[in-house]
């Protein structure tokens, strides 16, 4: 080989290796079939909380600090769903606000210091701040001059009553051109590409939630019609259609209608009347949108997870028709009873909630990918909901769901809530193999966890408090306890021993 040929060869090799290094995976978490695994091959359970600032006056940057993240670690949180807002990210067409991302970096660094994974969630509610919520910048609102009408006593009622919001979503799904002649979705893809480029090799940022609670747009009118007709047919309600609408959008009388849906079979038939409309939306509009955004992300980030949500209708149990489009895809639905956000949340129905979780499992099994319940709870400062919160946790344990509670609003405030124990609870953070089951019997203060050990490494159980009675490992083996920040919580660390079947019983 001549000297010149050698130089060319070495230069080519350098370029190749440089490219490989550029895209080398620093990610500490990936997927295997329907679970998350770390670099050691251990199954990881994500137990998290949402941190989303919707305040435009603060440019959507929360007040969270070192103490907040330290407290989350003490509570056993190992993942946050961190909100980013399109309006803050692209305040004018094509201009990315990198100072906004620098503020986001600060929270990611705090998460990193506390061993907490981050999922970046491009959040929206009611499409845009223009309509009293958050999401798209005003230049990306194409509402054709339609009026914004918000009836009812719940913030989400505007999805049903505002022609401006419906039309704005229609424009987004149709990729209508913004003021600069570029499609709305194309702008959105540009934003995600810049975000992905920034965090592609950040081991703390494990993935991206492409859009929060995708809404169907004007076809919500068809949904309303078929559901109301089914409601009138299946319930004992004897009023007219006009009377029903007046009652629904009057928060004081809505409870009477909601009681009609306490029969689970009736509830299923009413929401299932909308299933085909929503599935058509998902297949014809939502999935193609996801393909567009995913393609933009994959140009710069090959390894981060994509958390793709179904239509917002799945929140209440409507079956999703979402498809698998990426090998690193996560199914990321939300789970809320129809009483959520109303003054009647303590009357949430356990059977309806169980049905929602069961249907999420059906979709996950069809897709054969991991699942993360991106939002559940929304309990705020409500009282009388402890049993509801603990029932949901029971479902989470039974289905072995990964999840992020909605939402964090300050440790001092949350420590005074009656449902904190639903968040601060024992669970297996990572398993040296595959989890079989786990559960926490609160009446007897007994935590049980069983797994099939298949890789070397430590199994780590989060302890909401250091056990004062007994820890039993089957088969017997070494273990240690590590306290968190000199608090009363900690980690139980169980080294692998080569046994196929392992079990731990902890009596607190």
N, C-alpha and C positions, 0 to 999 in steps of 0.2 A: 504494500500500500504506500502510495506516494505521500509526501508531507502534506500536500494540498488536500488529498483525499482524506487523510487522517483528521485534518482540521475541520473539513466539512462533516465528517462522521461525528466528531466530538461536539460540534456545534448543534447538529441535529439531535444528538442524544441529550444535550443540555436543554434544548427546547422541549423535548418530549418529557424529560423528568421535571422540568419547570412547570409544565402544564399539569402533570400528575400531582406535583406538590401543591399547586394552586387549588386543585379540586380534591386534594386528599381529605378524607373524612376525619374531622375532629369530633364528630358526634359521639356522645357516650350512650345514646339510646337509639334503638332501631326496632323493627318488628320481626316477629317470626310467627307465621300463621296468624293466630288471633290474639297474640299477647305481645307486650313490650319486653324486650330483653336488653341488658347492658352488654358491654364489651366482653364480660366474662361468661356470657350466655345465661345469666340469671334472669328469671322473670321479675319484672318490676311492676309494682302496683302504684299507680298515680293517685294520690289523695291530695286534692288541692282546693284553691279558692280563687275567685275572680277579683282582680284589681282593675277597675275601669273608672276613669274620671270622665264625666260627661259635661264638665263645666267649660264652656267656650271662653269665659272670662279668664280662665287659667290656661287657655290654649290646650285643654284636655290633659294637663299634667297634675297628677295627684300630689297630696302633701305627705306621702309615705316616707318614712325615714328608717334609720338603722334599728330603732326600737321596734317598729312594726314588723320588720323582717325577722328580727330575733324572736319576737313573740310567736310569729307564724311557725318558726322552727320548733319552738317549745310545744306548740299545739300538734306537731306531727305532720305539718304541711310539707310536702316534698315537690310541689308543683304549683305554679300560679298561671292563670290565664290572664295575661296582661293586655289591656285594651290599648289599641292605637286607633286613631280616628282619621279618616280620609281628609277631613277639613283641616286638621292640624298638619297633615303630611304634605298635601298639595294645595296650598291656599290660593294659588293662581295656576291657570292651565300650564302644565309642563314644568313647573318650578317646584322641585322638592325642597322642603324645609328641613335641612340637615340639622339645624339647631334644635328642632323638635325631637329628632332622633337622638341627639346628644342627651337630652333630658331623659328619654327612654333608656339610654345606655346606663344612666345612673341607677335605675331600678334593677336592670339586669345584673349590674355589678353587686348590688345588695343581695340579690337572689343567689348569685354565685358564692358569695362569702358565707351564706347560710345553707349551702348544699341543696338549693331549690331549683328545679327545672323551670323553664319559662316557655309558654306557648304564646305567641303573639296573635292577638285576636283583632282583626279589622272590624270594629264594632259599629253598629248602626241601630237606631231605633227611630221609626217613623221617617226613615230615609235621610233626614237632614235637620240641622239646627234651625233652618228656616221654619220648620213645623213644630218647634218647641222641644226638639230632642237632640239627636246627634247623628253624625254620619257624613254625608256628602257635603262638599263646599257648595255655596250658593250658585257658583258658576256652573255646577254640574246638576242643577235642578232644572229639568225641562218639564214644567207642569202645564204648559200651554195656557197659562192664565187662569186655570181652574181654581175655584175657591177652596180654601182650607176650612173645612167644617169639622169641629170636634164635639160630638155629642157624647153623653154618658159620663160616668164618674170614674172610669178607669183609663189610664193613659193610652192603652193599646186599642181602645174603641175607635180611635182616629183612623186606624187601618180600614175600618168598615165604613166610616162616615165621611172621610175627606177625599173629594175628587182630586185634589192637588197631589196628595200622597200616592193615590192609585196611579195617576197619570205619570208621575215622576218615576215610579218603578217600571211602568210600561216602557218608558223612554230608555231606561237603563237596560232592560232585558233586550230591547231592540237595538241597542248600541247606537242610539241616535247621536249625531255629531254635536259636540259642545261648541262654544263660541269661536274656538280656534280651528274648527273643521275636523277635529279628531274625535273618534267615537268615545262615548263615556266609558265603555268597558276597556277600550284601549288605554285610556288614561289610568284606569284602575289597575290594569296589568303593568303599566309602567311603574306605578307606586310599589306594587308587590315585587317587581324585579329589583328595584332599588333597595327595598327592605331585605330581600333574600341575599342580595350581593353583600350587604353589610354584615349579615349574621350567618353566612354560609358555613364559616369555620369556627363559629362560637359554640363551644360544647354545652353552654348553659341553655341556649335557645334550641329547643328540640324540634320545634315545628311551627306551622302557621295555620291559623283558623281563618280561612279565606274570606268569609262574610258571616256576620252574625244574623241568625234567624231570617233567612231569605224569604221574602214576601212575594206573593203571587201577582200583585197588581190589580188591575181592574176586574180580573176574573174572580175576585173575591165576591163580586155581586152574584155570580153563578153559584158559588159556594154557599152564600147566605140563603139563596132561594131554595136549593135542594135540601139544606139542613132544616130550614124552617118548615118546609112541607113535610118532611119526615117527622119533625117534632110534633106538628099538629096532628099527624096521623097516629103516632105511637103513644102520646101522652093523654092525660085526662083534661088538659087545658081546653077550655071551651070558648075562649075569646076569639076575636077576629085577627087577621094578619096585622092590621094597623095597630090594634091594641097590644099585640105581642111585641111589636117593634118599640112602641112607647114604653112598655114595661121594661124591656131589655136595656134600653138606653137611659133608664132612670135607676140609679144605683139603689134607691130605697126599695124599689119593687122587684129588682132583678133576682133577689134571693128566692122569691116565690117560684120563679121560672127554673132556677137552678135546682130546687128541690124536686122538680119533675124528672130530673136526670139522675136521681139517686138509685134508680133501678139500672143495674149495670147493662143488662141486655138492651134496654131502651137507649141508654147512652151510646153503646156500640153502634146501634142501627142509625142513630142520628149523625154521629161523626163519620160513619162509613159511607154515608150518602155522598160525601165529598171526595172520597178516595180517588176515583178515576180522574176527577178534575185536577187534583193536586199531583197525581202521578204524571199526567200529561205535561203539566208545567215543569216538573222535575226533569223529565226525559227530553222535552223539546227546548227548554230554555236554561234550566239550572245546570244540567250536566254539560252542555256545550260551553257555557260560561266557565265552569270549573276547568274544562279542558284548555280553554284559552289562557286562564290565569296560571294553571299548572305548567303549561308550556313555557310561559315567560319565566316562571320561577326556576324551572329545570335548566334553563340556559345558563344560570349562574350558581345554582345550588342543586346538587344531585342527591344529597343525603338527608336533608331535613324531612320531617314527617309532614304530611298534609292532612289537616283536620277538616274534613268536609261535612258540613251540616246538611240535613234534609230540609225540606220546606218547613217553615215555622209551625205548620199544622201538626207535625209529629210531636210537638211539645205536649199535646193533649191526647195523643194516641192514634192519630191517623197513620195508617201504614205508609211507609215511604217506598218510592220506586227508584231511589237513587242507585247509581251504578258504580262499579269499581273502575277507576280510570288510571290508577297509579299503584305500583307495588309497595309504596310506603304510605298508603292511605289509611286513615283512621276514620271510623264512623263516629260522628260527634253530635248526636242529637241532644236536646234538652228535655227535661221532664217536669211538668207542672200540672197540678190539678186545676180544673176550671175555676176554683175558688181563689186561686192565687191572685194577688194584687187587688182583691176586693176586701171590704171590711169583714168578710165572712170566712177568712182563711182557716180559722180553727175548725170549721165545718167541712174541711176537705175530706173526701171519701177515700178510705183505704183501698177499697176494691177497684176504684178507678185508677188509683196510683199503681197498684199491682199490675193492672192491665197495660198501662203505659210501659212499664219496665219489661213486661213479657213481650210486647210487640217490638220494642227495641232489640230484644234478644233475637227475635225472628229475623229481623233485617240483618243483624250482625252475622247470624249463621248463614244467611243466604250469600252475603258478601265474603264471608270467611276472612275478616280483618278485625283488628283490635277495635274496641269501643271505648269512648270516653264520654260520659254524661257531662257535657260542657256547662250546664246550669241545672241546679235544683235548689229547692228551699225558698229563697226570697222571703225569709221570715222577718227580717228587719228587727224592730223592737216589739213585735207582737207577743202577746202572752197567751197562754193556754194552748200552745202548739208543741209542747215537749213530746207528747205521745206520737204526734204526726212526724216530727223530726226523727224520732227513734225508729218508727216504722219504715221510713224511707231508708235509713241506714241498714235495717234488716234486709231490705230488698237489695241494696248495694252489696252486702256481704253474700247473700244467697246467689246472686248472679255474677259475683266477682267483678263488678264494674270498676273501672277507673272513673274518677269524677272530680269536678271542681265546683264547690259550693258557690251560689250567688247570694250575697257578695260580701266582701270585706268593707266594713265602715268604721274601723277603729277598734283597737284591742281593749281599751278601757270600756267602751260601750258594749262590746261583744262578750266580755268576761262577765257582765251582769245579766246576760240573757239566760233563760232557762234551758235553751237548746244547745248551749256550747258543747255539752258532752256528746252531741251528735257529730260535732266537728273534731273535737279533741278526744279521740277514741283509739284503742289499740288496733293495730292492723299489721299485716306483713308488708314491709316496704320493699324487700327483695328476697327472692327465694332461689337457693342454689339448685334449681331444677324447675319443676312445674307444680303450681299450687293445686291441691285437691279440694280443700275447703278451709274456711275459717269462720269463726263466729264468736261473739262476745255475749255471754249470758249475764246481763246486768243484775238480775235478781240475785244470782249466786256469786257475782263477781268472778266468773270463770271465763277465761279466754282459751279457745282451742284453735289449733292450726295444724293441718296435715299437708304434706307435700311429697312428691316423688323426686328424690335427689338424683341428679344426673350430671351435674357439673361441679367442679371444685370451687370453693369460695365460701364466704360467710352468708348465712341466712340472717336477715336483720328484721326484728319485730319492733315496731314503735310501741312504747309503753307510756300511756297517758299519766301513769304514776308508777313509781318504783314499787314492785310487789313487796308486801310485808309478810306474806304467808309462804307460798311455795311455788317453785318452778320445776316442772317435770319434763325431761327430755326423753323421748323414746325413739330408738334405743338410747341408753344412757351415753352421754358425751359431755365434753367440755362446753362451757358457755361463760360469757362475761356480760356485765351491765355497764353501759356508759351513760352517765348523766348528761343532760343537755343544759348548758349555761348555768350550772349550779341550781337548776330548778328541780321540781319534784317529778319531772318526766325524763324519759331516757330511751335507750335502745338496748334490746336484748340481742346479743351477737352469738350465733351458733355456728361454729366451723363445720364444714362438711366432714363426713366420716366414712363415706363410701357405701352407706346403706341405701338401698333403693327407696325404702319407705321411712319417712321421719314424721314425728309428731311432737308438738309441745303443748303442755297444759299449764296455764298460769292462773294461780289463785291470788287475787289482789286483796 
